[in-house]
Every structure is written in C-alpha cells, then in structure tokens.
Amino acid sequence: PNGWKLGEFDHAARTRFPLTGAHAAVACAQCHIRPQNIAKPSMVCGSCHAENDVHAGRFGTQCQQCHTTASFKRPRTN
C-alpha cells in the first residue's frame, strides 16, 4: 500500500544461507538464475567458486575449513 518499491528480503531469516562477507555485496541475479523466486543455488562453495579453485578439487568441497566469506582467494589467518 506504500508504493511499488520492492520490499526488503531478509536472506538470513528466510533461507539457510546468510549473506556474510563478500556474499552481501553480490546482486541477487548473480546467484539466482531466473526465475529468482524459484531458483535455489547450491550451498556448496565450489558450485560458484570452482573456477577460482587453485587446488583443482584436491581438498574436496569443504572450502570453509580454510576460507571465509570475506575472501575466497585468501585462506583463514587463524
């Protein structure tokens, strides 16, 4: 009733994939192929970052063991 502007979508509350780090700056359409309301991208890091995987899959799909959402290119420092 307040106009035709799109409403806010709380990704963390409505999905099991909170947009943290670099994911927060990515446009919806970059991950969600049309139609956006139906498309559910894989939550496996390699499904989007396979081309950036300098390990060529040798360490499996558990990227979060060494990487954070702050940067896929740089490993954790802790």
Backbone as a printed PyTorch tensor [residue, N CA C, xyz], in Angstrom:
tensor([[[  0.8040,  -1.2060,   0.0000],
         [  0.0000,   0.0000,   0.0000],
         [  0.8510,   1.2770,   0.0000]],

        [[  2.1630,   1.1510,   0.2130],
         [  3.0270,   2.3370,   0.2760],
         [  3.7300,   2.6410,  -1.0370]],

        [[  3.3960,   1.9380,  -2.0920],
         [  4.0110,   2.1920,  -3.3840],
         [  4.4490,   0.8970,  -4.0530]],

        [[  5.1360,   1.0420,  -5.1740],
         [  5.5330,  -0.1070,  -5.9760],
         [  6.9760,  -0.5310,  -5.7420]],

        [[  7.6370,   0.0580,  -4.7940],
         [  9.0150,  -0.3000,  -4.4780],
         [  9.0400,  -1.7270,  -3.9110]],

        [[ 10.0500,  -2.5110,  -4.2910],
         [ 10.1640,  -3.8730,  -3.7860],
         [ 10.4380,  -3.8720,  -2.2910]],

        [[  9.8850,  -4.8280,  -1.6100],
         [ 10.0900,  -4.9390,  -0.1720],
         [ 11.4660,  -5.4850,   0.1610]],

        [[ 11.8080,  -5.4060,   1.4150],
         [ 13.0780,  -5.9410,   1.8960],
         [ 12.9690,  -7.4670,   1.9990]],

        [[ 14.0450,  -8.1650,   1.6710],
         [ 14.0870,  -9.6170,   1.8090],
         [ 15.2160,  -9.9490,   2.7660]],

        [[ 14.8790, -10.5250,   3.9100],
         [ 15.8740, -10.8990,   4.9110],
         [ 16.3920, -12.2950,   4.5630]],

        [[ 17.4920, -12.3390,   3.8330],
         [ 18.0460, -13.5990,   3.3360],
         [ 18.3910, -14.5440,   4.4840]],

        [[ 18.9650, -14.0280,   5.5540],
         [ 19.3550, -14.8660,   6.6990],
         [ 18.1350, -15.4940,   7.3730]],

        [[ 17.0770, -14.7480,   7.5100],
         [ 15.8820, -15.2450,   8.1870],
         [ 15.0510, -16.1710,   7.3080]],

        [[ 15.0780, -15.9450,   5.9960],
         [ 14.1970, -16.6990,   5.0990],
         [ 14.8860, -17.8820,   4.4160]],

        [[ 16.2160, -17.9700,   4.5470],
         [ 16.9510, -19.0810,   3.9310],
         [ 17.9190, -19.6650,   4.9470]],

        [[ 18.5670, -20.7280,   4.5940],
         [ 19.6040, -21.3080,   5.4480],
         [ 20.9820, -20.8130,   5.0290]],

        [[ 21.0530, -19.7160,   4.2950],
         [ 22.3160, -19.2020,   3.7710],
         [ 22.4100, -17.6940,   4.0300]],

        [[ 22.8830, -17.2990,   5.2210],
         [ 23.0300, -15.8580,   5.4810],
         [ 24.1030, -15.2590,   4.5760]],

        [[ 23.8590, -14.0790,   4.0800],
         [ 24.8090, -13.4160,   3.1850],
         [ 25.8310, -12.6490,   4.0170]],

        [[ 26.9640, -13.2850,   4.2580],
         [ 28.0280, -12.6760,   5.0470],
         [ 29.2160, -12.3650,   4.1590]],

        [[ 30.0940, -11.5050,   4.6480],
         [ 31.3140, -11.1790,   3.9100],
         [ 31.0300, -10.6740,   2.5130]],

        [[ 31.7860, -11.1870,   1.5570],
         [ 31.6600, -10.7460,   0.1630],
         [ 30.3150, -11.1160,  -0.4540]],

        [[ 29.6430, -12.1290,   0.0860],
         [ 28.3320, -12.5090,  -0.4500],
         [ 27.3040, -11.3930,  -0.2840]],

        [[ 27.4600, -10.5620,   0.7210],
         [ 26.4940,  -9.4910,   0.9850],
         [ 26.4630,  -8.4440,  -0.1320]],

        [[ 27.5430,  -8.3180,  -0.8730],
         [ 27.6250,  -7.2950,  -1.9170],
         [ 27.2320,  -7.8080,  -3.3000]],

        [[ 26.9430,  -9.0930,  -3.4120],
         [ 26.6140,  -9.6940,  -4.7050],
         [ 25.1440,  -9.4600,  -5.0400]],

        [[ 24.8690,  -9.1100,  -6.2790],
         [ 23.4900,  -8.9160,  -6.7330],
         [ 22.7570, -10.2560,  -6.7440]],

        [[ 21.4840, -10.2470,  -6.4040],
         [ 20.6770, -11.4700,  -6.3400],
         [ 20.8000, -12.3050,  -7.6220]],

        [[ 20.7000, -11.6430,  -8.7750],
         [ 20.7000, -12.3350, -10.0610],
         [ 22.0300, -13.0070, -10.3710]],

        [[ 23.0790, -12.6550,  -9.6650],
         [ 24.3680, -13.2890,  -9.9060],
         [ 24.3610, -14.7430,  -9.4020]],

        [[ 23.5750, -15.0200,  -8.3930],
         [ 23.4680, -16.3850,  -7.8530],
         [ 22.1640, -17.0610,  -8.2540]],

        [[ 21.1060, -16.2800,  -8.3410],
         [ 19.7860, -16.8240,  -8.6520],
         [ 19.4700, -16.6270, -10.1230]],

        [[ 19.4110, -17.7490, -10.8280],
         [ 19.0600, -17.7060, -12.2490],
         [ 17.5490, -17.5810, -12.3400]],

        [[ 17.0650, -16.9110, -13.3360],
         [ 15.6280, -16.6720, -13.4750],
         [ 14.8480, -17.9540, -13.4440]],

        [[ 13.6860, -18.0350, -12.8810],
         [ 13.0610, -17.0170, -12.0580],
         [ 13.6440, -17.0150, -10.6500]],

        [[ 13.9320, -15.8270, -10.1440],
         [ 14.6010, -15.6750,  -8.8610],
         [ 13.8230, -16.2660,  -7.6960]],

        [[ 12.5110, -16.2440,  -7.7620],
         [ 11.7220, -16.7420,  -6.6300],
         [ 11.7080, -18.2640,  -6.5440]],

        [[ 12.1820, -18.9480,  -7.5700],
         [ 12.2010, -20.4030,  -7.5750],
         [ 13.6240, -20.9480,  -7.4980]],

        [[ 14.5630, -20.2780,  -8.1410],
         [ 15.9400, -20.7660,  -8.2210],
         [ 16.5800, -20.8580,  -6.8410]],

        [[ 17.1150, -22.0310,  -6.5300],
         [ 17.8020, -22.2400,  -5.2570],
         [ 19.2070, -22.7500,  -5.5670]],

        [[ 20.1750, -21.8500,  -5.5880],
         [ 21.5450, -22.2700,  -5.9120],
         [ 22.0850, -23.2510,  -4.8750]],

        [[ 23.0490, -24.0270,  -5.2860],
         [ 23.7110, -24.9470,  -4.3740],
         [ 24.4210, -24.1640,  -3.2770]],

        [[ 24.4990, -24.7280,  -2.0890],
         [ 25.1870, -24.0710,  -0.9860],
         [ 26.6340, -24.5660,  -0.8680]],

        [[ 27.0760, -25.3740,  -1.8300],
         [ 28.4480, -25.8560,  -1.8670],
         [ 29.3160, -24.7730,  -2.5130]],

        [[ 30.3650, -24.3570,  -1.8310],
         [ 31.2210, -23.2640,  -2.3130],
         [ 31.6710, -23.4690,  -3.7610]],

        [[ 32.1060, -24.6910,  -4.0710],
         [ 32.6300, -24.9820,  -5.3970],
         [ 31.6360, -24.8010,  -6.5190]],

        [[ 30.3400, -24.7830,  -6.2090],
         [ 29.3530, -24.6100,  -7.2700],
         [ 29.4650, -23.2280,  -7.9090]],

        [[ 29.9470, -22.2480,  -7.1630],
         [ 30.1580, -20.9040,  -7.7090],
         [ 31.6420, -20.5690,  -7.8640]],

        [[ 32.4750, -21.1520,  -7.0200],
         [ 33.8810, -20.7680,  -6.9800],
         [ 34.8260, -21.7780,  -7.6160]],

        [[ 34.3150, -22.7460,  -8.3640],
         [ 35.1530, -23.7830,  -8.9590],
         [ 36.2460, -23.1900,  -9.8470]],

        [[ 35.9260, -22.1430, -10.5780],
         [ 36.9270, -21.5420, -11.4680],
         [ 38.0430, -20.8440, -10.6930]],

        [[ 37.8070, -20.5170,  -9.4180],
         [ 38.8200, -19.8790,  -8.5750],
         [ 39.5860, -20.8840,  -7.7370]],

        [[ 39.2970, -22.1750,  -7.8820],
         [ 39.9030, -23.2010,  -7.0330],
         [ 41.2920, -23.5590,  -7.5440]],

        [[ 42.2990, -22.9470,  -6.9540],
         [ 43.6830, -23.2210,  -7.3610],
         [ 44.1110, -24.6270,  -6.9380]],

        [[ 43.3210, -25.2720,  -6.0900],
         [ 43.6310, -26.6200,  -5.6250],
         [ 43.0950, -27.6850,  -6.5840]],

        [[ 42.3210, -27.2790,  -7.5700],
         [ 41.7470, -28.1840,  -8.5710],
         [ 40.9870, -29.3460,  -7.9340]],

        [[ 40.2520, -29.0580,  -6.8510],
         [ 39.4280, -30.0620,  -6.2100],
         [ 40.1640, -31.0530,  -5.3160]],

        [[ 41.4590, -30.9260,  -5.1630],
         [ 42.2300, -31.8910,  -4.3600],
         [ 41.8180, -31.9300,  -2.8930]],

        [[ 41.2290, -30.8410,  -2.3700],
         [ 40.8490, -30.7970,  -0.9580],
         [ 39.3500, -30.9580,  -0.7560]],

        [[ 38.6480, -31.4070,  -1.7590],
         [ 37.2230, -31.6480,  -1.6410],
         [ 36.3920, -30.3780,  -1.6880]],

        [[ 35.2000, -30.4440,  -1.0720],
         [ 34.2440, -29.3390,  -1.1580],
         [ 34.0780, -28.5860,   0.1570]],

        [[ 34.8940, -28.8660,   1.1400],
         [ 34.7810, -28.2030,   2.4420],
         [ 35.6650, -26.9640,   2.4890]],

        [[ 35.4640, -26.0500,   1.5790],
         [ 36.2760, -24.8330,   1.4470],
         [ 36.3160, -24.0270,   2.7410]],

        [[ 35.2060, -24.0250,   3.4960],
         [ 35.0980, -23.2230,   4.7060],
         [ 36.0850, -23.6630,   5.7890]],

        [[ 36.7270, -24.7970,   5.6340],
         [ 37.7380, -25.2130,   6.6010],
         [ 38.9640, -24.2920,   6.5370]],

        [[ 39.2240, -23.7270,   5.3750],
         [ 40.3850, -22.8360,   5.2110],
         [ 40.0090, -21.4180,   4.7870]],

        [[ 38.8390, -21.2490,   4.1830],
         [ 38.4280, -19.9610,   3.6340],
         [ 37.2120, -19.4090,   4.3720]],

        [[ 37.0550, -18.0910,   4.3220],
         [ 35.8840, -17.4390,   4.8920],
         [ 35.1350, -16.7290,   3.7720]],

        [[ 33.9790, -16.1790,   4.0910],
         [ 33.2410, -15.4340,   3.0770],
         [ 33.8380, -14.0530,   2.8470]],

        [[ 34.8000, -13.6500,   3.6730],
         [ 35.4570, -12.3560,   3.4610],
         [ 36.2480, -12.3720,   2.1590]],

        [[ 36.8810, -13.5030,   1.8460],
         [ 37.6400, -13.6340,   0.6140],
         [ 37.8520, -15.1040,   0.3130]],

        [[ 37.4410, -15.5250,  -0.8690],
         [ 37.6630, -16.9130,  -1.2580],
         [ 39.1160, -17.1170,  -1.6580]],

        [[ 39.7520, -16.0430,  -2.1230],
         [ 41.1310, -16.1520,  -2.6110],
         [ 42.1490, -16.2630,  -1.4850]],

        [[ 41.8660, -15.6790,  -0.3280],
         [ 42.8060, -15.7280,   0.7880],
         [ 42.3150, -16.7130,   1.8410]],

        [[ 43.2030, -17.6010,   2.3380],
         [ 42.7890, -18.5400,   3.3810],
         [ 42.6750, -17.8670,   4.7370]],

        [[ 42.0890, -18.5710,   5.6860],
         [ 41.9600, -18.0860,   7.0600],
         [ 43.3380, -17.7810,   7.6230]],

        [[ 43.3890, -16.8210,   8.5340],
         [ 44.6610, -16.4620,   9.1580],
         [ 44.7340, -16.9600,  10.5910]],

        [[ 43.7120, -17.6190,  11.0850],
         [ 43.7390, -18.1080,  12.4720],
         [ 44.1190, -19.5440,  12.5610]]])
